[in-house]
Amino acid sequence: MSGEAPLIRLKRVYEEAMESDGTRVLVERLWPRGLSRERARIDLWLKDVAPSDELRRWFAHDPQKFPEFRRRYEQELRDQETARAALAHLLELARRGPLTLVYSARDSEHNNAVVLRDLLERGS
């Protein structure tokens, strides 16, 4: 995507929402602590694409576990009909205009939104 703004952006939920974010979709199972709905400015909350509680606890945001987390998370997304439908919905939103996947994790490189963006950019 040289020279073009990416179709799908990632943003931490605690960062300021901007008009250029386009459609803002929260991809977490739990609402972020200490954040009002007004400040978050979330257009859609898709809990169905968030990792299972078991997988989230196992991963514990350990960067060394990220490759295995990615594999297990992608498998969860493939195995669950509701997750597949939510991914299709995200893909449609991305085709319509700017899409920002909003996440809670402090680590911007090792989180579920990164995996989702990669899947969506591959057209999965």
C-alpha beads as a LAMMPS data file, in Angstrom:
LAMMPS data file: protein, C-alpha beads

124 atoms
123 bonds

1 atom types
1 bond types

-500.0 500.0 xlo xhi
-500.0 500.0 ylo yhi
-500.0 500.0 zlo zhi

Masses

1 110.0

Atoms # bond

1 1 1 0.000 0.000 0.000
2 1 1 2.727 2.424 -0.879
3 1 1 1.634 6.041 -0.678
4 1 1 -1.933 5.174 0.312
5 1 1 -3.581 5.371 3.706
6 1 1 -4.256 1.836 4.894
7 1 1 -7.801 0.587 4.498
8 1 1 -7.849 -0.840 8.025
9 1 1 -6.303 1.065 10.897
10 1 1 -5.638 0.008 14.475
11 1 1 -6.038 2.300 17.444
12 1 1 -5.942 1.905 21.180
13 1 1 -9.314 2.754 22.678
14 1 1 -7.731 5.303 25.027
15 1 1 -6.397 7.366 22.107
16 1 1 -8.527 10.266 20.933
17 1 1 -11.141 9.399 18.328
18 1 1 -10.776 11.316 15.073
19 1 1 -13.029 11.841 12.070
20 1 1 -10.406 10.142 9.876
21 1 1 -10.897 6.899 11.852
22 1 1 -14.047 6.236 9.851
23 1 1 -16.057 3.411 11.373
24 1 1 -14.675 2.573 14.821
25 1 1 -15.192 -1.045 15.881
26 1 1 -14.274 -2.270 19.356
27 1 1 -12.878 -5.819 19.025
28 1 1 -12.731 -6.718 22.727
29 1 1 -14.927 -9.022 24.788
30 1 1 -14.949 -6.619 27.762
31 1 1 -15.610 -2.875 27.800
32 1 1 -12.376 -0.944 28.551
33 1 1 -11.986 0.098 32.178
34 1 1 -12.564 3.701 33.152
35 1 1 -13.764 4.806 29.721
36 1 1 -17.156 6.318 29.030
37 1 1 -19.063 5.358 25.902
38 1 1 -19.121 9.015 24.880
39 1 1 -15.330 9.356 25.038
40 1 1 -14.720 6.023 23.288
41 1 1 -16.904 6.999 20.318
42 1 1 -17.380 3.394 19.252
43 1 1 -19.690 2.789 16.276
44 1 1 -19.893 -0.975 16.737
45 1 1 -18.829 -3.402 19.458
46 1 1 -18.100 -6.861 18.036
47 1 1 -17.513 -9.167 20.994
48 1 1 -17.796 -12.179 18.663
49 1 1 -14.379 -11.521 17.102
50 1 1 -12.570 -11.214 20.432
51 1 1 -10.426 -14.121 21.632
52 1 1 -12.025 -16.528 24.100
53 1 1 -11.420 -15.839 27.778
54 1 1 -9.301 -19.001 27.953
55 1 1 -7.077 -17.932 25.062
56 1 1 -6.786 -14.388 26.370
57 1 1 -5.716 -15.630 29.816
58 1 1 -3.229 -18.104 28.305
59 1 1 -1.648 -15.412 26.122
60 1 1 -1.477 -12.833 28.939
61 1 1 0.008 -10.351 26.427
62 1 1 3.331 -12.200 26.380
63 1 1 5.054 -11.216 23.102
64 1 1 6.913 -14.547 23.026
65 1 1 3.574 -16.371 22.883
66 1 1 2.235 -14.193 20.054
67 1 1 2.935 -16.571 17.128
68 1 1 1.061 -19.384 18.922
69 1 1 -1.636 -16.935 20.051
70 1 1 -2.123 -15.909 16.396
71 1 1 -2.448 -19.537 15.302
72 1 1 -4.935 -20.421 18.066
73 1 1 -6.927 -17.212 17.616
74 1 1 -7.243 -17.670 13.850
75 1 1 -8.447 -21.215 14.529
76 1 1 -11.075 -19.913 16.969
77 1 1 -12.266 -17.432 14.350
78 1 1 -12.552 -20.172 11.710
79 1 1 -14.357 -22.563 14.049
80 1 1 -17.100 -20.231 15.269
81 1 1 -19.958 -19.345 12.957
82 1 1 -20.681 -16.078 14.787
83 1 1 -17.017 -15.057 14.455
84 1 1 -17.015 -15.851 10.728
85 1 1 -20.144 -13.720 10.270
86 1 1 -18.577 -10.866 12.256
87 1 1 -15.411 -11.063 10.112
88 1 1 -17.526 -10.868 6.952
89 1 1 -19.256 -7.804 8.390
90 1 1 -15.880 -6.174 9.152
91 1 1 -14.691 -6.907 5.614
92 1 1 -17.796 -5.236 4.195
93 1 1 -17.273 -2.179 6.412
94 1 1 -13.636 -1.948 5.268
95 1 1 -14.738 -2.019 1.627
96 1 1 -17.118 0.906 2.237
97 1 1 -14.547 3.267 3.740
98 1 1 -12.033 3.797 6.503
99 1 1 -12.248 1.206 9.258
100 1 1 -10.482 1.408 12.603
101 1 1 -10.233 -1.664 14.805
102 1 1 -10.167 -0.418 18.380
103 1 1 -8.433 -2.466 21.083
104 1 1 -7.497 -2.119 24.775
105 1 1 -4.039 -3.706 25.005
106 1 1 -1.011 -1.547 25.766
107 1 1 1.135 -3.490 23.288
108 1 1 0.336 -2.189 19.800
109 1 1 2.150 -5.023 17.992
110 1 1 0.986 -8.114 19.874
111 1 1 -2.788 -8.060 20.246
112 1 1 -5.928 -9.499 18.687
113 1 1 -6.598 -6.411 16.542
114 1 1 -3.299 -7.011 14.709
115 1 1 -4.409 -10.560 13.882
116 1 1 -7.846 -9.357 12.757
117 1 1 -6.373 -6.655 10.521
118 1 1 -4.029 -9.162 8.907
119 1 1 -6.902 -11.587 8.267
120 1 1 -9.088 -8.856 6.805
121 1 1 -6.326 -7.543 4.561
122 1 1 -5.910 -11.093 3.219
123 1 1 -9.639 -11.094 2.525
124 1 1 -10.388 -13.873 5.018

Bonds

1 1 1 2
2 1 2 3
3 1 3 4
4 1 4 5
5 1 5 6
6 1 6 7
7 1 7 8
8 1 8 9
9 1 9 10
10 1 10 11
11 1 11 12
12 1 12 13
13 1 13 14
14 1 14 15
15 1 15 16
16 1 16 17
17 1 17 18
18 1 18 19
19 1 19 20
20 1 20 21
21 1 21 22
22 1 22 23
23 1 23 24
24 1 24 25
25 1 25 26
26 1 26 27
27 1 27 28
28 1 28 29
29 1 29 30
30 1 30 31
31 1 31 32
32 1 32 33
33 1 33 34
34 1 34 35
35 1 35 36
36 1 36 37
37 1 37 38
38 1 38 39
39 1 39 40
40 1 40 41
41 1 41 42
42 1 42 43
43 1 43 44
44 1 44 45
45 1 45 46
46 1 46 47
47 1 47 48
48 1 48 49
49 1 49 50
50 1 50 51
51 1 51 52
52 1 52 53
53 1 53 54
54 1 54 55
55 1 55 56
56 1 56 57
57 1 57 58
58 1 58 59
59 1 59 60
60 1 60 61
61 1 61 62
62 1 62 63
63 1 63 64
64 1 64 65
65 1 65 66
66 1 66 67
67 1 67 68
68 1 68 69
69 1 69 70
70 1 70 71
71 1 71 72
72 1 72 73
73 1 73 74
74 1 74 75
75 1 75 76
76 1 76 77
77 1 77 78
78 1 78 79
79 1 79 80
80 1 80 81
81 1 81 82
82 1 82 83
83 1 83 84
84 1 84 85
85 1 85 86
86 1 86 87
87 1 87 88
88 1 88 89
89 1 89 90
90 1 90 91
91 1 91 92
92 1 92 93
93 1 93 94
94 1 94 95
95 1 95 96
96 1 96 97
97 1 97 98
98 1 98 99
99 1 99 100
100 1 100 101
101 1 101 102
102 1 102 103
103 1 103 104
104 1 104 105
105 1 105 106
106 1 106 107
107 1 107 108
108 1 108 109
109 1 109 110
110 1 110 111
111 1 111 112
112 1 112 113
113 1 113 114
114 1 114 115
115 1 115 116
116 1 116 117
117 1 117 118
118 1 118 119
119 1 119 120
120 1 120 121
121 1 121 122
122 1 122 123
123 1 123 124
